[in-house]
Amino acid sequence: MNSSSTANMSPVIATGQTTTLGAAITTTNGVSLTTSVNFSVMPSTPFYIMIDNEQMSVTAVAGTTWTITRGDAGTTAATHLINATITQMQFRWKNFLSGNYFVQANNQVIIDTTNTGLVNTAEYWTGLYTPLPATSGYTITACLALYMPAATNYVSAGLGIIDSANGKYVGLPCVFYNSTYGWLAPSAAYVPAAQFSGSGYATALTSQTSSFAITLNQVGSGPPTPSNPLWLRIVDDTTNLNFYYSYDGNYFVKVGYAPRLSYLTTPSDYGIYISPRGGRVGVQCMALSVTTP
């Protein structure tokens, strides 16, 4: 990793301020909660919180009473004890596969299926997202390492953009295929970006069927690691989404592009995703930055 590159990027900190419940949440369908004290700096609504393993959307604040939407992003609504910790989510967890979750350690986000031993037979995806700072004309760069202890073909993870209104995703993945880890190679017939819909793995920008030929730019005998990470970049030039990768964070190679609204109606959030597709995968996001002109 090039230290000068990471120095110019923001560490990925998924969680923010904390407080505690002033009263227990005794039902799974309640629409409000009471805090012992509000955050020291209250975010604008809506904002997202985590209590135990349940994510909630906070839609209104009146004193220490917060109006909430339960079981956000595929988490399970549950009861919570008085004094349970309320954690502000810097990144919203978008989860279309129950059981996936993220952990944070040493300013590094890990989106991980391995801790639960979860092995999924479908191509559903999950990830951490935060609102884009502009409707177009932005550049997103990420530095990723992967953990794939039981990989199967097409296990993937990457940097992407979602349309929160319809749950669709478009982005640049790192893929495992036939014992090779790498970026999808550019070709005349295939734009190396994946698309996902809210119901699961949908299609690539041109074709993604069981018979299409996949070529990878091989990374090596194993996945990208913290000592040998890979960099991804998406540039929205107001006409296209342009996809790049890099091995050092300085020299980026363009590997494809797509009309920015060919799949997403209203790009709204950016972040990191995983698709376990029958295997297991963890993503360590070592740096993430978004800039606008």
N, C-alpha and C positions, 0 to 999 in steps of 0.2 A: 504494500500500500504506500502511496506517496503521501508523506506527512503534510506537505504544503497544500495538497488538495483537500485533505480532511480538515485542515485548520480553517479553511474558508467555508465549511459547511456546518450546519447545525446538528448537534447530536440528537438522536431520536429519543425523546422522552415522552412516553405514552401517557403517563399520569401526572396530575398536577396537585392542586390544593386538596387538603383533606379536612373533614369535620366528622361529627358523629351524630347518630340518631338521638333525638331528644325523647322519642317515644317509640316503642316497638311497632313494627309493621306486622300485623297479626293475620292478614289475609293476602291472597295472591291476586286479588282484583281491585285493590284499593287504588284511588287516583290521586292521593296526596301523601306527603310525609311531613314530619316535623323534625327540624334539626335542633341540636343543642345550641348551636350558634352558626351563623352563616359563614361562608368562605370570607376570608379577609378582603378579597377582591372578587366581587360577584360578576360572573360572565353574563353576557347578553343571552337571552333565551332565543331559541332553544339551545340548551347545552346538555352534555351527556355525563352520567355518573355511573359508578360501579359500587354496589353494596354486596359483599360476599361474592357470589358468582353471577349475580343478576345485573345487567346493564339497564339503565332507565334513561328516558329522555325527559328533561325538565322543561316544561313549556310555559310556566308562569311562576313568579315568586311574590309572595305577600308576607312580609316579615319573615318569620322562620317556618312558614308553611309553603311548601313547594308542590305545585301541580305536576304530576308525573304520568308518563306512559310506561306501562310495565313490560318486562320481558323483551326489551328492544333488541333488534338484530339477531333474533334466533336464540337468545338466552332464555332461561326458564324463570318465570315469576315464582318467588318463594317468600316465606316469612323471614323476618329479620329482627334480631334482638335489640333492645334499647342499648345505646352506646356502640352499636356496630359502626364501623368506619365507612364514611361516605367519601369516595375518591372521585375527583373531577377527571374526566377523560380528555386529554389533549387531542387524542385521535379517536374517532368513533370506530368501534368494533362492528364490522359488517359481517355477519355470520350466517351462511346458508347451509351449515352442517353442524347440527347440535353436537357439542362435545369438544369442539376446537376452542382454544382460548389462547391468550397471549400472556407472557410473563415479561418482566422488565428487570434487568440487573446491570449495574455498571453503565448506566446511560445507554443500554443497548436493548432494543426491542427484539424479542424472540416470539414469533408466531409458531406455535408448536402443536402437533398432534401426538407427539411421542410420549408425553408424560401420562396420558390417559391410556396408552396402549391402543389407541383407536386406529383401526384399519378400515378405510372406507372403500366400498366397491363401486361407487359412482364418481363422477368428476365434478362434484360440487366444490365451491371455493369459499374462502373466508379471508378476512384481512383487516387491516387498520387504515382508516381514512380520515382526512381532515379537509375542510373546505378549500377549494382553489382560491387564490388571492385575486384572480381576474377571470373574466369570461373567455379570454383568448390572449395570445401573445406571451405565454409564460414558458419557462424552462424548468424542468424537474430533473434532478440528478440524485441517484441513490448509490450507496456502496453496500453490497450484500455478500453474506456468506450463507451457505446452506448446510443442513444436517439431514442426511437421508440414510437412516440405518436399515431400512427395508424397502428400497426403492423398486417400483415397477415402472414399466414403460409409460412415458408421458406424465409422470410426476413432474410438477413444474411450480415455479415461484417467480415473482418478478415485480416490476414497477408498473403501476397502472393508474388509470383515470376511470371513475365511475359516474354514471348518471343516477343519482339517488332516487329520482322519481320512478324509474323503471328497473333499477337494480342491475343494469348492464355495465359491463367493464370492457375496456380495451387497453392493451399495454404490451410491453416487451417482456417475455418470460425467459428464464433459464430452465432447460428441460433435461430430463434424464431419458435416454433412449438407447437400448442395446448396449448397456455398460458404458455409455458415453454421457458426459455432462457438457452442455454447451449451449450457445445461442443458436436459434434456428437460422440457417444460412440463407442469404438473399438469393432469389431466383426470379426468372421472368414471370413465373406462374404463381409465386407465393410471396406475400408480404409477411415478414416475420413478426406478426403481432397476433395475440390471441384475443378472442372475444368470449365473454361469459354473460349469460343472462341470469336472472334471479332464480330460475329453475334448474340451473346447473351448467355444465359445460356445453356451449352452443356450437360455435363454429369459429374458424379462423377468418381472416378478412377476405380470403378468396375461396379456400376449400380446406376442410379438415375432416376427412373421412378415414375409415379403416384402411383404405387402399392407397392413400396418397403417399408419395415418397418424401421422407423427411431427411434432411441433411443437417448435421450439426457442425459448428465450428468447435472442435474438441478443446476442452479446457485442460484435460489431463486425466489421470487415472481415478481421480476422485472429484467431489464437488468443490466449488469455491469455499475457501476457509478464511477465518479471520486474518491469517498471515498471508493469504493469497486470494484476496477477494476479487469480485468483478463489479464493474461499475455500469450502470444503466442511465440513459438520458432520454427524455421525451421533450421535444421542442415543438410547441404550438406556434406556427408562424402566421396564424389567422386564416390560413387556407388548408394546411395539412398538419397532421400529427407526424413528426419525423422521429425515427427511432435509432438510437446509437448505443454502442457498448464500448468499453475500454478495459484494458488490463492494468492501467496505472492511474487512472483518474485525470490524466492530462491529455492523452491522445485518444480521441473518440472516432470510431468508425461508424458511418451511417449504414444501417442494414435494411432500411425500408421506410415506407411512409404510407399514410392513408388519409383520405379526405376527412377532416376533423369531425364532421357531422354525418358521416356515412352510416354510422351505427349508433352513436350517442346523440340523443336529441338535445340535451342540455348538460354538457359536462359540468359537474358540480364539485367533486371531491377527488383528491389524489392520495395515493398511499401504496402499501405493500400487500400482496396477496399470496396465497398458497392454494394449490389444488392437489390433494393427496392421491386421487385416482387409484385407490386400491393399495397404496403404500403408505409410508409415513414421511413427513418432511417438516423440518424446522427452518425458519428463516431468521437470520441475525442481521438486522439492519443497522449497520455501523455508522451510517451518516445519511442524511436526507435533507435536501435543500430545494426550495422553489424560489425562482426570481421572476420579476416582471421588468419590462423595458423601463 
